[in-house]
């Protein structure tokens, strides 16, 4: 699929940036409202589980 220049002319960059910021804000609010056992750790990695033998 080849994208032509008319596609980029119709692409609304402000809308996409606004949508991205809204998604980030919604994720932060959702993480703050979630119970401690279901919240996501933002800084650092996920807890590494031990391998089953």
C-alpha positions in Angstrom: 0.0 0.0 0.0 1.5 3.3 -1.1 0.6 6.4 0.9 0.3 9.5 -1.2 0.7 13.1 -0.1 -3.0 13.7 0.1 -3.3 11.3 3.0 -0.8 13.4 5.0 -2.6 16.6 4.1 -5.8 15.3 5.6 -4.1 13.9 8.7 -4.9 16.1 11.6 -1.7 16.1 13.7 -3.2 18.2 16.5 -6.0 15.7 16.9 -3.6 12.7 17.1 -1.4 14.5 19.7 -4.5 15.3 21.7 -5.8 11.8 21.5 -2.4 10.4 22.6 -2.3 12.8 25.6 -5.9 11.8 26.5 -4.9 8.1 26.4 -1.9 8.8 28.7 -4.0 10.8 31.1 -6.7 8.1 31.1 -4.1 5.4 31.8 -2.6 7.4 34.7 -6.1 8.0 36.3 -7.0 4.4 35.8 -3.8 3.2 37.5 -4.4 5.5 40.4 -8.0 4.3 40.9 -7.1 0.6 40.6 -6.6 -1.5 43.7 -3.0 -2.1 44.7 -2.9 -5.7 43.5 -4.2 -4.7 40.0 -2.2 -1.5 39.5 0.7 -1.3 37.0 4.2 -0.5 38.1 5.3 2.5 35.9 8.9 2.8 36.8 11.1 -0.3 36.6 10.1 -3.7 35.3 7.6 -6.3 36.1 8.2 -8.7 39.0 10.2 -11.7 37.7 8.6 -15.0 38.8 10.6 -18.0 39.7 10.8 -20.8 37.1 8.8 -23.9 37.8 10.7 -27.1 38.1 
